[in-house]
Amino acid sequence: MFGILGWILFGLIVGAVAKLVMPGNDPGGVVVTMLLGIVGSVVGAWLGRALGFYGPGDPAGFLMSLVGAVALLAIYRATAGRRKLV
């Protein structure tokens, strides 16, 4: 259970850093940015470990988590910015 809570807290921190790296208005606000940070962190860390870039607990995990969060935030901005609500 603590592992999941740790990932959520870590994802929130990474999401905040990703927001600092990519300033601007997000279509979903702060909550969506934090959720994207969590998901991007998990995906980036998983992908880095799956490709053998590093092991669990290595400092490179933060970098891959940040890359995943920034990439997910960029994709979200590109797709959500095109939608128009009628």
PyMOL Python script that loads the backbone (N, CA, C, O; Angstrom):
from pymol import cmd

cmd.read_pdbstr("""\
ATOM      1  N   MET A   1       0.821  -1.200   0.000  1.00  0.00           N
ATOM      2  CA  MET A   1       0.000   0.000   0.000  1.00  0.00           C
ATOM      3  C   MET A   1       0.859   1.256   0.000  1.00  0.00           C
ATOM      4  O   MET A   1       0.561   2.224  -0.699  1.00  0.00           O
ATOM      5  N   PHE A   2       1.945   1.230   0.804  1.00  0.00           N
ATOM      6  CA  PHE A   2       2.807   2.402   0.841  1.00  0.00           C
ATOM      7  C   PHE A   2       3.466   2.649  -0.507  1.00  0.00           C
ATOM      8  O   PHE A   2       3.761   3.795  -0.845  1.00  0.00           O
ATOM      9  N   GLY A   3       3.702   1.597  -1.282  1.00  0.00           N
ATOM     10  CA  GLY A   3       4.307   1.759  -2.593  1.00  0.00           C
ATOM     11  C   GLY A   3       3.432   2.579  -3.522  1.00  0.00           C
ATOM     12  O   GLY A   3       3.928   3.426  -4.265  1.00  0.00           O
ATOM     13  N   ILE A   4       2.133   2.328  -3.481  1.00  0.00           N
ATOM     14  CA  ILE A   4       1.203   3.081  -4.328  1.00  0.00           C
ATOM     15  C   ILE A   4       1.132   4.535  -3.880  1.00  0.00           C
ATOM     16  O   ILE A   4       1.155   5.443  -4.711  1.00  0.00           O
ATOM     17  N   LEU A   5       1.047   4.760  -2.577  1.00  0.00           N
ATOM     18  CA  LEU A   5       1.014   6.130  -2.066  1.00  0.00           C
ATOM     19  C   LEU A   5       2.315   6.864  -2.375  1.00  0.00           C
ATOM     20  O   LEU A   5       2.311   8.060  -2.665  1.00  0.00           O
ATOM     21  N   GLY A   6       3.418   6.142  -2.310  1.00  0.00           N
ATOM     22  CA  GLY A   6       4.702   6.742  -2.660  1.00  0.00           C
ATOM     23  C   GLY A   6       4.749   7.165  -4.119  1.00  0.00           C
ATOM     24  O   GLY A   6       5.256   8.238  -4.443  1.00  0.00           O
ATOM     25  N   TRP A   7       4.214   6.310  -5.010  1.00  0.00           N
ATOM     26  CA  TRP A   7       4.174   6.666  -6.435  1.00  0.00           C
ATOM     27  C   TRP A   7       3.282   7.871  -6.674  1.00  0.00           C
ATOM     28  O   TRP A   7       3.599   8.717  -7.511  1.00  0.00           O
ATOM     29  N   ILE A   8       2.168   7.963  -5.951  1.00  0.00           N
ATOM     30  CA  ILE A   8       1.270   9.104  -6.112  1.00  0.00           C
ATOM     31  C   ILE A   8       1.960  10.385  -5.663  1.00  0.00           C
ATOM     32  O   ILE A   8       1.904  11.399  -6.359  1.00  0.00           O
ATOM     33  N   LEU A   9       2.608  10.345  -4.506  1.00  0.00           N
ATOM     34  CA  LEU A   9       3.324  11.525  -4.019  1.00  0.00           C
ATOM     35  C   LEU A   9       4.458  11.903  -4.969  1.00  0.00           C
ATOM     36  O   LEU A   9       4.643  13.077  -5.286  1.00  0.00           O
ATOM     37  N   PHE A  10       5.209  10.913  -5.416  1.00  0.00           N
ATOM     38  CA  PHE A  10       6.294  11.155  -6.359  1.00  0.00           C
ATOM     39  C   PHE A  10       5.752  11.744  -7.663  1.00  0.00           C
ATOM     40  O   PHE A  10       6.347  12.659  -8.232  1.00  0.00           O
ATOM     41  N   GLY A  11       4.617  11.212  -8.131  1.00  0.00           N
ATOM     42  CA  GLY A  11       4.000  11.726  -9.355  1.00  0.00           C
ATOM     43  C   GLY A  11       3.528  13.161  -9.207  1.00  0.00           C
ATOM     44  O   GLY A  11       3.623  13.946 -10.150  1.00  0.00           O
ATOM     45  N   LEU A  12       3.020  13.513  -8.031  1.00  0.00           N
ATOM     46  CA  LEU A  12       2.614  14.899  -7.787  1.00  0.00           C
ATOM     47  C   LEU A  12       3.807  15.838  -7.862  1.00  0.00           C
ATOM     48  O   LEU A  12       3.715  16.928  -8.427  1.00  0.00           O
ATOM     49  N   ILE A  13       4.916  15.418  -7.296  1.00  0.00           N
ATOM     50  CA  ILE A  13       6.130  16.242  -7.347  1.00  0.00           C
ATOM     51  C   ILE A  13       6.624  16.366  -8.782  1.00  0.00           C
ATOM     52  O   ILE A  13       6.973  17.456  -9.233  1.00  0.00           O
ATOM     53  N   VAL A  14       6.651  15.252  -9.491  1.00  0.00           N
ATOM     54  CA  VAL A  14       7.093  15.274 -10.888  1.00  0.00           C
ATOM     55  C   VAL A  14       6.135  16.114 -11.735  1.00  0.00           C
ATOM     56  O   VAL A  14       6.576  16.844 -12.623  1.00  0.00           O
ATOM     57  N   GLY A  15       4.839  16.017 -11.471  1.00  0.00           N
ATOM     58  CA  GLY A  15       3.861  16.835 -12.191  1.00  0.00           C
ATOM     59  C   GLY A  15       4.079  18.317 -11.962  1.00  0.00           C
ATOM     60  O   GLY A  15       3.937  19.119 -12.885  1.00  0.00           O
ATOM     61  N   ALA A  16       4.424  18.686 -10.735  1.00  0.00           N
ATOM     62  CA  ALA A  16       4.707  20.093 -10.434  1.00  0.00           C
ATOM     63  C   ALA A  16       5.961  20.561 -11.173  1.00  0.00           C
ATOM     64  O   ALA A  16       5.995  21.671 -11.705  1.00  0.00           O
ATOM     65  N   VAL A  17       6.975  19.726 -11.204  1.00  0.00           N
ATOM     66  CA  VAL A  17       8.205  20.076 -11.928  1.00  0.00           C
ATOM     67  C   VAL A  17       7.926  20.157 -13.430  1.00  0.00           C
ATOM     68  O   VAL A  17       8.445  21.046 -14.105  1.00  0.00           O
ATOM     69  N   ALA A  18       7.113  19.242 -13.960  1.00  0.00           N
ATOM     70  CA  ALA A  18       6.760  19.275 -15.384  1.00  0.00           C
ATOM     71  C   ALA A  18       6.006  20.557 -15.710  1.00  0.00           C
ATOM     72  O   ALA A  18       6.196  21.133 -16.781  1.00  0.00           O
ATOM     73  N   LYS A  19       5.156  21.004 -14.799  1.00  0.00           N
ATOM     74  CA  LYS A  19       4.417  22.256 -15.005  1.00  0.00           C
ATOM     75  C   LYS A  19       5.383  23.436 -15.017  1.00  0.00           C
ATOM     76  O   LYS A  19       5.181  24.390 -15.768  1.00  0.00           O
ATOM     77  N   LEU A  20       6.429  23.384 -14.194  1.00  0.00           N
ATOM     78  CA  LEU A  20       7.433  24.449 -14.205  1.00  0.00           C
ATOM     79  C   LEU A  20       8.246  24.435 -15.499  1.00  0.00           C
ATOM     80  O   LEU A  20       8.630  25.486 -16.011  1.00  0.00           O
ATOM     81  N   VAL A  21       8.505  23.233 -16.021  1.00  0.00           N
ATOM     82  CA  VAL A  21       9.256  23.106 -17.271  1.00  0.00           C
ATOM     83  C   VAL A  21       8.422  23.590 -18.447  1.00  0.00           C
ATOM     84  O   VAL A  21       8.949  24.194 -19.381  1.00  0.00           O
ATOM     85  N   MET A  22       7.104  23.322 -18.401  1.00  0.00           N
ATOM     86  CA  MET A  22       6.193  23.712 -19.486  1.00  0.00           C
ATOM     87  C   MET A  22       5.130  24.673 -18.948  1.00  0.00           C
ATOM     88  O   MET A  22       3.984  24.270 -18.746  1.00  0.00           O
ATOM     89  N   PRO A  23       5.494  25.938 -18.714  1.00  0.00           N
ATOM     90  CA  PRO A  23       4.497  26.870 -18.186  1.00  0.00           C
ATOM     91  C   PRO A  23       3.434  27.181 -19.232  1.00  0.00           C
ATOM     92  O   PRO A  23       3.643  26.993 -20.431  1.00  0.00           O
ATOM     93  N   GLY A  24       2.307  27.654 -18.761  1.00  0.00           N
ATOM     94  CA  GLY A  24       1.224  28.015 -19.662  1.00  0.00           C
ATOM     95  C   GLY A  24      -0.100  27.533 -19.117  1.00  0.00           C
ATOM     96  O   GLY A  24      -0.161  26.872 -18.080  1.00  0.00           O
ATOM     97  N   ASN A  25      -1.149  27.869 -19.821  1.00  0.00           N
ATOM     98  CA  ASN A  25      -2.481  27.464 -19.407  1.00  0.00           C
ATOM     99  C   ASN A  25      -2.765  26.047 -19.885  1.00  0.00           C
ATOM    100  O   ASN A  25      -2.604  25.721 -21.061  1.00  0.00           O
ATOM    101  N   ASP A  26      -3.184  25.229 -18.957  1.00  0.00           N
ATOM    102  CA  ASP A  26      -3.578  23.868 -19.295  1.00  0.00           C
ATOM    103  C   ASP A  26      -5.089  23.825 -19.420  1.00  0.00           C
ATOM    104  O   ASP A  26      -5.792  24.437 -18.617  1.00  0.00           O
ATOM    105  N   PRO A  27      -5.597  23.114 -20.411  1.00  0.00           N
ATOM    106  CA  PRO A  27      -7.043  23.032 -20.603  1.00  0.00           C
ATOM    107  C   PRO A  27      -7.786  22.455 -19.405  1.00  0.00           C
ATOM    108  O   PRO A  27      -8.958  22.776 -19.211  1.00  0.00           O
ATOM    109  N   GLY A  28      -7.149  21.618 -18.598  1.00  0.00           N
ATOM    110  CA  GLY A  28      -7.841  20.962 -17.493  1.00  0.00           C
ATOM    111  C   GLY A  28      -7.572  21.561 -16.132  1.00  0.00           C
ATOM    112  O   GLY A  28      -8.238  21.184 -15.167  1.00  0.00           O
ATOM    113  N   GLY A  29      -6.639  22.466 -16.011  1.00  0.00           N
ATOM    114  CA  GLY A  29      -6.332  23.067 -14.725  1.00  0.00           C
ATOM    115  C   GLY A  29      -5.297  22.286 -13.937  1.00  0.00           C
ATOM    116  O   GLY A  29      -4.623  21.399 -14.461  1.00  0.00           O
ATOM    117  N   VAL A  30      -5.190  22.639 -12.672  1.00  0.00           N
ATOM    118  CA  VAL A  30      -4.158  22.086 -11.806  1.00  0.00           C
ATOM    119  C   VAL A  30      -4.383  20.599 -11.525  1.00  0.00           C
ATOM    120  O   VAL A  30      -3.427  19.823 -11.508  1.00  0.00           O
ATOM    121  N   VAL A  31      -5.620  20.201 -11.309  1.00  0.00           N
ATOM    122  CA  VAL A  31      -5.907  18.801 -10.984  1.00  0.00           C
ATOM    123  C   VAL A  31      -5.520  17.885 -12.134  1.00  0.00           C
ATOM    124  O   VAL A  31      -4.904  16.841 -11.915  1.00  0.00           O
ATOM    125  N   VAL A  32      -5.872  18.263 -13.353  1.00  0.00           N
ATOM    126  CA  VAL A  32      -5.522  17.446 -14.517  1.00  0.00           C
ATOM    127  C   VAL A  32      -4.007  17.416 -14.693  1.00  0.00           C
ATOM    128  O   VAL A  32      -3.452  16.379 -15.055  1.00  0.00           O
ATOM    129  N   THR A  33      -3.335  18.528 -14.447  1.00  0.00           N
ATOM    130  CA  THR A  33      -1.882  18.563 -14.555  1.00  0.00           C
ATOM    131  C   THR A  33      -1.243  17.613 -13.550  1.00  0.00           C
ATOM    132  O   THR A  33      -0.285  16.914 -13.878  1.00  0.00           O
ATOM    133  N   MET A  34      -1.771  17.584 -12.324  1.00  0.00           N
ATOM    134  CA  MET A  34      -1.238  16.668 -11.319  1.00  0.00           C
ATOM    135  C   MET A  34      -1.492  15.214 -11.705  1.00  0.00           C
ATOM    136  O   MET A  34      -0.615  14.366 -11.539  1.00  0.00           O
ATOM    137  N   LEU A  35      -2.682  14.923 -12.216  1.00  0.00           N
ATOM    138  CA  LEU A  35      -2.986  13.556 -12.644  1.00  0.00           C
ATOM    139  C   LEU A  35      -2.090  13.126 -13.803  1.00  0.00           C
ATOM    140  O   LEU A  35      -1.620  11.990 -13.849  1.00  0.00           O
ATOM    141  N   LEU A  36      -1.860  14.049 -14.739  1.00  0.00           N
ATOM    142  CA  LEU A  36      -0.956  13.744 -15.849  1.00  0.00           C
ATOM    143  C   LEU A  36       0.468  13.525 -15.339  1.00  0.00           C
ATOM    144  O   LEU A  36       1.203  12.701 -15.883  1.00  0.00           O
ATOM    145  N   GLY A  37       0.853  14.255 -14.305  1.00  0.00           N
ATOM    146  CA  GLY A  37       2.162  14.054 -13.692  1.00  0.00           C
ATOM    147  C   GLY A  37       2.290  12.673 -13.089  1.00  0.00           C
ATOM    148  O   GLY A  37       3.322  12.019 -13.236  1.00  0.00           O
ATOM    149  N   ILE A  38       1.241  12.223 -12.408  1.00  0.00           N
ATOM    150  CA  ILE A  38       1.262  10.891 -11.807  1.00  0.00           C
ATOM    151  C   ILE A  38       1.358   9.823 -12.884  1.00  0.00           C
ATOM    152  O   ILE A  38       2.203   8.930 -12.812  1.00  0.00           O
ATOM    153  N   VAL A  39       0.486   9.917 -13.884  1.00  0.00           N
ATOM    154  CA  VAL A  39       0.472   8.912 -14.957  1.00  0.00           C
ATOM    155  C   VAL A  39       1.778   8.952 -15.750  1.00  0.00           C
ATOM    156  O   VAL A  39       2.361   7.909 -16.046  1.00  0.00           O
ATOM    157  N   GLY A  40       2.229  10.150 -16.089  1.00  0.00           N
ATOM    158  CA  GLY A  40       3.483  10.279 -16.832  1.00  0.00           C
ATOM    159  C   GLY A  40       4.665   9.745 -16.051  1.00  0.00           C
ATOM    160  O   GLY A  40       5.574   9.142 -16.623  1.00  0.00           O
ATOM    161  N   SER A  41       4.657   9.964 -14.753  1.00  0.00           N
ATOM    162  CA  SER A  41       5.723   9.461 -13.904  1.00  0.00           C
ATOM    163  C   SER A  41       5.759   7.937 -13.903  1.00  0.00           C
ATOM    164  O   SER A  41       6.823   7.332 -14.033  1.00  0.00           O
ATOM    165  N   VAL A  42       4.602   7.333 -13.756  1.00  0.00           N
ATOM    166  CA  VAL A  42       4.529   5.866 -13.736  1.00  0.00           C
ATOM    167  C   VAL A  42       4.938   5.296 -15.091  1.00  0.00           C
ATOM    168  O   VAL A  42       5.714   4.342 -15.157  1.00  0.00           O
ATOM    169  N   VAL A  43       4.418   5.876 -16.169  1.00  0.00           N
ATOM    170  CA  VAL A  43       4.733   5.383 -17.515  1.00  0.00           C
ATOM    171  C   VAL A  43       6.212   5.580 -17.837  1.00  0.00           C
ATOM    172  O   VAL A  43       6.862   4.670 -18.351  1.00  0.00           O
ATOM    173  N   GLY A  44       6.743   6.762 -17.539  1.00  0.00           N
ATOM    174  CA  GLY A  44       8.153   7.024 -17.824  1.00  0.00           C
ATOM    175  C   GLY A  44       9.083   6.121 -17.040  1.00  0.00           C
ATOM    176  O   GLY A  44      10.060   5.605 -17.583  1.00  0.00           O
ATOM    177  N   ALA A  45       8.781   5.927 -15.754  1.00  0.00           N
ATOM    178  CA  ALA A  45       9.620   5.056 -14.926  1.00  0.00           C
ATOM    179  C   ALA A  45       9.521   3.606 -15.390  1.00  0.00           C
ATOM    180  O   ALA A  45      10.528   2.901 -15.458  1.00  0.00           O
ATOM    181  N   TRP A  46       8.312   3.166 -15.706  1.00  0.00           N
ATOM    182  CA  TRP A  46       8.125   1.794 -16.176  1.00  0.00           C
ATOM    183  C   TRP A  46       8.869   1.569 -17.488  1.00  0.00           C
ATOM    184  O   TRP A  46       9.532   0.547 -17.664  1.00  0.00           O
ATOM    185  N   LEU A  47       8.757   2.527 -18.407  1.00  0.00           N
ATOM    186  CA  LEU A  47       9.409   2.400 -19.702  1.00  0.00           C
ATOM    187  C   LEU A  47      10.935   2.369 -19.547  1.00  0.00           C
ATOM    188  O   LEU A  47      11.612   1.576 -20.202  1.00  0.00           O
ATOM    189  N   GLY A  48      11.465   3.225 -18.688  1.00  0.00           N
ATOM    190  CA  GLY A  48      12.912   3.241 -18.459  1.00  0.00           C
ATOM    191  C   GLY A  48      13.435   1.935 -17.898  1.00  0.00           C
ATOM    192  O   GLY A  48      14.499   1.459 -18.294  1.00  0.00           O
ATOM    193  N   ARG A  49      12.666   1.346 -16.956  1.00  0.00           N
ATOM    194  CA  ARG A  49      13.077   0.058 -16.398  1.00  0.00           C
ATOM    195  C   ARG A  49      12.902  -1.065 -17.402  1.00  0.00           C
ATOM    196  O   ARG A  49      13.732  -1.972 -17.476  1.00  0.00           O
ATOM    197  N   ALA A  50      11.804  -1.008 -18.189  1.00  0.00           N
ATOM    198  CA  ALA A  50      11.553  -2.056 -19.181  1.00  0.00           C
ATOM    199  C   ALA A  50      12.639  -2.065 -20.261  1.00  0.00           C
ATOM    200  O   ALA A  50      12.998  -3.124 -20.776  1.00  0.00           O
ATOM    201  N   LEU A  51      13.154  -0.890 -20.599  1.00  0.00           N
ATOM    202  CA  LEU A  51      14.212  -0.810 -21.607  1.00  0.00           C
ATOM    203  C   LEU A  51      15.597  -1.056 -21.018  1.00  0.00           C
ATOM    204  O   LEU A  51      16.585  -1.095 -21.750  1.00  0.00           O
ATOM    205  N   GLY A  52      15.674  -1.222 -19.698  1.00  0.00           N
ATOM    206  CA  GLY A  52      16.942  -1.529 -19.048  1.00  0.00           C
ATOM    207  C   GLY A  52      17.842  -0.333 -18.831  1.00  0.00           C
ATOM    208  O   GLY A  52      19.048  -0.500 -18.651  1.00  0.00           O
ATOM    209  N   PHE A  53      17.286   0.885 -18.843  1.00  0.00           N
ATOM    210  CA  PHE A  53      18.101   2.082 -18.634  1.00  0.00           C
ATOM    211  C   PHE A  53      18.598   2.184 -17.195  1.00  0.00           C
ATOM    212  O   PHE A  53      19.677   2.725 -16.954  1.00  0.00           O
ATOM    213  N   TYR A  54      17.833   1.675 -16.245  1.00  0.00           N
ATOM    214  CA  TYR A  54      18.180   1.745 -14.838  1.00  0.00           C
ATOM    215  C   TYR A  54      17.340   0.736 -14.069  1.00  0.00           C
ATOM    216  O   TYR A  54      16.424   0.121 -14.615  1.00  0.00           O
ATOM    217  N   GLY A  55      17.670   0.578 -12.793  1.00  0.00           N
ATOM    218  CA  GLY A  55      16.937  -0.337 -11.932  1.00  0.00           C
ATOM    219  C   GLY A  55      16.075   0.432 -10.945  1.00  0.00           C
ATOM    220  O   GLY A  55      16.130   1.661 -10.903  1.00  0.00           O
ATOM    221  N   PRO A  56      15.283  -0.270 -10.153  1.00  0.00           N
ATOM    222  CA  PRO A  56      14.444   0.382  -9.152  1.00  0.00           C
ATOM    223  C   PRO A  56      15.288   1.168  -8.144  1.00  0.00           C
ATOM    224  O   PRO A  56      16.287   0.660  -7.634  1.00  0.00           O
ATOM    225  N   GLY A  57      14.886   2.389  -7.864  1.00  0.00           N
ATOM    226  CA  GLY A  57      15.582   3.215  -6.886  1.00  0.00           C
ATOM    227  C   GLY A  57      16.751   4.016  -7.436  1.00  0.00           C
ATOM    228  O   GLY A  57      17.340   4.807  -6.699  1.00  0.00           O
ATOM    229  N   ASP A  58      17.108   3.843  -8.697  1.00  0.00           N
ATOM    230  CA  ASP A  58      18.197   4.616  -9.284  1.00  0.00           C
ATOM    231  C   ASP A  58      17.753   6.065  -9.503  1.00  0.00           C
ATOM    232  O   ASP A  58      16.582   6.311  -9.792  1.00  0.00           O
ATOM    233  N   PRO A  59      18.680   7.032  -9.369  1.00  0.00           N
ATOM    234  CA  PRO A  59      18.323   8.438  -9.566  1.00  0.00           C
ATOM    235  C   PRO A  59      17.822   8.747 -10.979  1.00  0.00           C
ATOM    236  O   PRO A  59      17.108   9.731 -11.172  1.00  0.00           O
ATOM    237  N   ALA A  60      18.174   7.942 -11.946  1.00  0.00           N
ATOM    238  CA  ALA A  60      17.709   8.168 -13.318  1.00  0.00           C
ATOM    239  C   ALA A  60      16.198   8.016 -13.419  1.00  0.00           C
ATOM    240  O   ALA A  60      15.593   8.497 -14.377  1.00  0.00           O
ATOM    241  N   GLY A  61      15.586   7.361 -12.454  1.00  0.00           N
ATOM    242  CA  GLY A  61      14.133   7.200 -12.449  1.00  0.00           C
ATOM    243  C   GLY A  61      13.408   8.526 -12.403  1.00  0.00           C
ATOM    244  O   GLY A  61      12.349   8.671 -13.013  1.00  0.00           O
ATOM    245  N   PHE A  62      13.958   9.501 -11.687  1.00  0.00           N
ATOM    246  CA  PHE A  62      13.337  10.820 -11.638  1.00  0.00           C
ATOM    247  C   PHE A  62      13.364  11.472 -13.008  1.00  0.00           C
ATOM    248  O   PHE A  62      12.382  12.084 -13.428  1.00  0.00           O
ATOM    249  N   LEU A  63      14.479  11.343 -13.702  1.00  0.00           N
ATOM    250  CA  LEU A  63      14.608  11.940 -15.033  1.00  0.00           C
ATOM    251  C   LEU A  63      13.623  11.317 -16.015  1.00  0.00           C
ATOM    252  O   LEU A  63      12.959  12.036 -16.761  1.00  0.00           O
ATOM    253  N   MET A  64      13.520   9.993 -16.024  1.00  0.00           N
ATOM    254  CA  MET A  64      12.564   9.338 -16.934  1.00  0.00           C
ATOM    255  C   MET A  64      11.130   9.665 -16.549  1.00  0.00           C
ATOM    256  O   MET A  64      10.275   9.813 -17.422  1.00  0.00           O
ATOM    257  N   SER A  65      10.855   9.781 -15.259  1.00  0.00           N
ATOM    258  CA  SER A  65       9.517  10.165 -14.815  1.00  0.00           C
ATOM    259  C   SER A  65       9.180  11.562 -15.300  1.00  0.00           C
ATOM    260  O   SER A  65       8.063  11.818 -15.748  1.00  0.00           O
ATOM    261  N   LEU A  66      10.148  12.465 -15.210  1.00  0.00           N
ATOM    262  CA  LEU A  66       9.935  13.835 -15.681  1.00  0.00           C
ATOM    263  C   LEU A  66       9.723  13.869 -17.188  1.00  0.00           C
ATOM    264  O   LEU A  66       8.854  14.591 -17.677  1.00  0.00           O
ATOM    265  N   VAL A  67      10.502  13.101 -17.920  1.00  0.00           N
ATOM    266  CA  VAL A  67      10.335  13.024 -19.375  1.00  0.00           C
ATOM    267  C   VAL A  67       8.944  12.493 -19.720  1.00  0.00           C
ATOM    268  O   VAL A  67       8.284  13.017 -20.617  1.00  0.00           O
ATOM    269  N   GLY A  68       8.501  11.464 -19.017  1.00  0.00           N
ATOM    270  CA  GLY A  68       7.169  10.913 -19.256  1.00  0.00           C
ATOM    271  C   GLY A  68       6.069  11.914 -18.948  1.00  0.00           C
ATOM    272  O   GLY A  68       5.104  12.022 -19.705  1.00  0.00           O
ATOM    273  N   ALA A  69       6.199  12.651 -17.844  1.00  0.00           N
ATOM    274  CA  ALA A  69       5.185  13.637 -17.459  1.00  0.00           C
ATOM    275  C   ALA A  69       5.141  14.799 -18.441  1.00  0.00           C
ATOM    276  O   ALA A  69       4.058  15.255 -18.807  1.00  0.00           O
ATOM    277  N   VAL A  70       6.302  15.284 -18.872  1.00  0.00           N
ATOM    278  CA  VAL A  70       6.344  16.391 -19.832  1.00  0.00           C
ATOM    279  C   VAL A  70       5.770  15.942 -21.174  1.00  0.00           C
ATOM    280  O   VAL A  70       5.026  16.690 -21.809  1.00  0.00           O
ATOM    281  N   ALA A  71       6.106  14.732 -21.608  1.00  0.00           N
ATOM    282  CA  ALA A  71       5.581  14.224 -22.877  1.00  0.00           C
ATOM    283  C   ALA A  71       4.061  14.077 -22.811  1.00  0.00           C
ATOM    284  O   ALA A  71       3.360  14.454 -23.750  1.00  0.00           O
ATOM    285  N   LEU A  72       3.556  13.539 -21.717  1.00  0.00           N
ATOM    286  CA  LEU A  72       2.111  13.371 -21.574  1.00  0.00           C
ATOM    287  C   LEU A  72       1.402  14.720 -21.502  1.00  0.00           C
ATOM    288  O   LEU A  72       0.320  14.880 -22.066  1.00  0.00           O
ATOM    289  N   LEU A  73       1.996  15.683 -20.817  1.00  0.00           N
ATOM    290  CA  LEU A  73       1.425  17.027 -20.745  1.00  0.00           C
ATOM    291  C   LEU A  73       1.403  17.682 -22.122  1.00  0.00           C
ATOM    292  O   LEU A  73       0.427  18.345 -22.473  1.00  0.00           O
ATOM    293  N   ALA A  74       2.461  17.505 -22.905  1.00  0.00           N
ATOM    294  CA  ALA A  74       2.506  18.070 -24.255  1.00  0.00           C
ATOM    295  C   ALA A  74       1.449  17.435 -25.151  1.00  0.00           C
ATOM    296  O   ALA A  74       0.783  18.127 -25.921  1.00  0.00           O
ATOM    297  N   ILE A  75       1.299  16.120 -25.048  1.00  0.00           N
ATOM    298  CA  ILE A  75       0.274  15.434 -25.850  1.00  0.00           C
ATOM    299  C   ILE A  75      -1.112  15.904 -25.449  1.00  0.00           C
ATOM    300  O   ILE A  75      -1.965  16.145 -26.303  1.00  0.00           O
ATOM    301  N   TYR A  76      -1.334  16.034 -24.146  1.00  0.00           N
ATOM    302  CA  TYR A  76      -2.641  16.490 -23.662  1.00  0.00           C
ATOM    303  C   TYR A  76      -2.950  17.898 -24.161  1.00  0.00           C
ATOM    304  O   TYR A  76      -4.060  18.167 -24.622  1.00  0.00           O
ATOM    305  N   ARG A  77      -1.972  18.795 -24.070  1.00  0.00           N
ATOM    306  CA  ARG A  77      -2.194  20.172 -24.548  1.00  0.00           C
ATOM    307  C   ARG A  77      -2.495  20.200 -26.040  1.00  0.00           C
ATOM    308  O   ARG A  77      -3.344  20.969 -26.491  1.00  0.00           O
ATOM    309  N   ALA A  78      -1.805  19.366 -26.804  1.00  0.00           N
ATOM    310  CA  ALA A  78      -2.006  19.356 -28.257  1.00  0.00           C
ATOM    311  C   ALA A  78      -3.384  18.828 -28.626  1.00  0.00           C
ATOM    312  O   ALA A  78      -4.020  19.334 -29.550  1.00  0.00           O
ATOM    313  N   THR A  79      -3.843  17.815 -27.909  1.00  0.00           N
ATOM    314  CA  THR A  79      -5.134  17.225 -28.262  1.00  0.00           C
ATOM    315  C   THR A  79      -6.302  17.964 -27.626  1.00  0.00           C
ATOM    316  O   THR A  79      -7.334  18.145 -28.272  1.00  0.00           O
ATOM    317  N   ALA A  80      -6.169  18.389 -26.391  1.00  0.00           N
ATOM    318  CA  ALA A  80      -7.270  19.072 -25.714  1.00  0.00           C
ATOM    319  C   ALA A  80      -7.444  20.509 -26.221  1.00  0.00           C
ATOM    320  O   ALA A  80      -8.546  21.056 -26.167  1.00  0.00           O
ATOM    321  N   GLY A  81      -6.385  21.104 -26.701  1.00  0.00           N
ATOM    322  CA  GLY A  81      -6.468  22.463 -27.220  1.00  0.00           C
ATOM    323  C   GLY A  81      -7.240  22.541 -28.528  1.00  0.00           C
ATOM    324  O   GLY A  81      -7.765  23.599 -28.874  1.00  0.00           O
ATOM    325  N   ARG A  82      -7.313  21.442 -29.251  1.00  0.00           N
ATOM    326  CA  ARG A  82      -8.009  21.411 -30.544  1.00  0.00           C
ATOM    327  C   ARG A  82      -9.507  21.230 -30.382  1.00  0.00           C
ATOM    328  O   ARG A  82     -10.283  21.639 -31.246  1.00  0.00           O
ATOM    329  N   ARG A  83      -9.916  20.620 -29.284  1.00  0.00           N
ATOM    330  CA  ARG A  83     -11.347  20.366 -29.061  1.00  0.00           C
ATOM    331  C   ARG A  83     -12.075  21.653 -28.735  1.00  0.00           C
ATOM    332  O   ARG A  83     -11.552  22.518 -28.032  1.00  0.00           O
ATOM    333  N   LYS A  84     -13.265  21.769 -29.243  1.00  0.00           N
ATOM    334  CA  LYS A  84     -14.111  22.906 -28.905  1.00  0.00           C
ATOM    335  C   LYS A  84     -15.402  22.376 -28.342  1.00  0.00           C
ATOM    336  O   LYS A  84     -16.044  21.505 -28.930  1.00  0.00           O
ATOM    337  N   LEU A  85     -15.777  22.905 -27.205  1.00  0.00           N
ATOM    338  CA  LEU A  85     -17.031  22.501 -26.590  1.00  0.00           C
ATOM    339  C   LEU A  85     -18.162  23.308 -27.191  1.00  0.00           C
ATOM    340  O   LEU A  85     -18.066  24.528 -27.319  1.00  0.00           O
ATOM    341  N   VAL A  86     -19.229  22.626 -27.558  1.00  0.00           N
ATOM    342  CA  VAL A  86     -20.385  23.286 -28.172  1.00  0.00           C
ATOM    343  C   VAL A  86     -21.485  23.407 -27.166  1.00  0.00           C
ATOM    344  O   VAL A  86     -22.552  23.935 -27.478  1.00  0.00           O
TER     345      VAL A  86
END
""", "prot")
cmd.dss("prot")
cmd.show_as("cartoon", "prot")
cmd.util.cbc("prot")
cmd.orient("prot")
